[in-house]
Amino acid sequence: MKNLYGKDSTAAASAYGIKRLMLLTLLCSSGVLLTGCDQLNAGYTPAVVIEPGWQINDHGLRAVVSGTDKCLNNTGMETSETGCIVIRLKTTMVAVDIAGAAGTRSETWNVERTGDAERGIVRLKRPDGSYVTSWQG
């Protein structure tokens, strides 16, 4: 199965794709919040994983994002696929590529946490001060 970049993706065709759907549903329903509900356990470090191809609202326009990390499987172990955004407990910033109508550009998002370290709320803040939100269109 191919991902949104047209590359073959074993994760897109596996049960891991269901985890992605659950994460995207959560993000869509909560707007700007990422919660600990979809955390994976890689070793002993929980993580929120966003697969390449996630669509965000880029100031009123749809854009597709990818990260620089290796993706994780259902057990939380790294796979050979890259382009994921992995947010672990101590992650403070994530590097992303944003592909939109104006082309592709890189940004570094700040990771903001509220509440308990393992079950709290995680928000992603862009360099312009706005928060990352899912595309709703």
C-alpha positions in Angstrom: 0.0 0.0 0.0 1.3 3.5 -0.8 1.3 6.4 1.7 0.4 10.0 0.7 3.9 10.5 -0.6 3.4 7.7 -3.1 6.0 5.5 -1.4 5.4 1.9 -0.4 4.6 1.7 3.3 4.4 -1.5 5.3 2.9 0.6 8.1 0.1 1.9 5.9 -1.0 -1.7 5.1 -0.7 -3.1 8.6 -2.6 -3.0 11.8 -0.4 0.0 12.7 -2.5 1.9 10.2 -5.4 1.4 12.6 -3.4 3.1 15.4 -2.8 6.0 13.0 -6.6 6.2 12.3 -7.2 6.2 16.1 -4.7 9.0 16.6 -6.0 11.0 13.8 -9.6 10.6 15.0 -8.4 11.7 18.5 -6.6 14.7 17.0 -9.6 15.7 14.8 -12.0 15.5 17.8 -9.8 17.4 20.1 -8.4 20.1 17.8 -5.0 21.0 19.1 -4.6 18.4 21.8 -2.6 15.1 21.8 -3.4 12.9 24.8 -1.6 10.0 26.3 -4.3 7.6 25.1 -2.4 6.6 22.0 1.0 6.3 23.5 3.2 3.4 22.5 5.7 1.8 24.7 9.2 1.7 23.1 11.3 0.0 25.7 10.1 1.9 28.8 9.6 5.2 27.2 6.0 6.0 26.1 5.7 7.9 22.8 3.1 9.6 20.6 3.7 8.7 17.0 2.5 10.7 14.0 3.0 8.9 10.7 4.1 10.8 7.5 1.1 12.1 5.6 -0.8 13.6 8.5 -2.8 16.6 7.3 -2.8 19.8 9.2 -4.4 23.2 8.9 -1.6 25.5 7.7 -3.3 28.9 8.3 -6.4 27.9 6.4 -4.8 25.7 3.8 -4.3 21.9 3.9 -0.8 20.7 4.2 0.9 17.3 4.8 3.6 16.8 7.4 6.3 14.3 7.9 9.1 14.1 10.5 12.7 12.8 10.7 12.2 9.9 13.0 12.0 6.2 12.3 8.4 4.9 12.7 7.4 2.5 15.4 5.5 -0.8 15.1 2.6 -2.0 17.4 5.1 -3.0 20.0 6.9 0.3 20.0 10.0 -0.9 18.3 11.6 1.1 15.4 10.9 0.0 11.9 12.9 0.7 8.7 10.3 3.3 7.6 11.2 6.9 8.3 9.3 10.1 8.2 7.4 9.8 11.5 7.2 12.4 14.2 7.9 10.6 17.5 7.2 12.5 20.7 8.7 10.8 23.8 8.4 12.0 27.4 11.5 14.2 27.3 11.0 15.5 23.7 10.9 19.3 23.8 11.1 20.0 20.0 10.4 18.1 16.8 11.6 18.8 13.3 9.0 18.5 10.5 8.6 19.1 6.8 5.4 20.7 5.7 4.3 20.1 2.1 1.5 22.5 1.0 0.3 24.8 -1.8 3.4 27.0 -1.5 5.9 24.1 -1.7 7.8 22.2 1.0 9.4 23.9 4.0 10.9 22.8 7.3 9.8 23.9 10.7 10.7 23.1 14.3 7.7 22.7 16.6 7.9 23.1 20.4 6.3 20.3 22.5 4.2 21.7 25.3 2.9 19.5 28.1 0.2 20.0 30.7 -0.6 17.7 33.6 0.9 14.3 34.4 4.0 13.3 32.4 2.5 10.0 31.2 -1.2 10.9 30.8 -1.1 14.7 30.4 -1.9 16.8 27.3 0.7 17.4 24.6 0.4 20.4 22.3 2.6 21.3 19.4 3.5 25.0 18.9 4.7 26.3 15.6 7.5 29.0 15.3 4.8 31.7 14.7 3.2 30.9 18.0 0.1 29.1 16.6 -0.8 25.6 17.7 -0.8 22.7 15.3 -4.3 21.5 14.4 -5.7 18.7 12.2 -7.1 19.6 8.8 -10.9 19.6 9.1 -11.9 20.3 5.5 
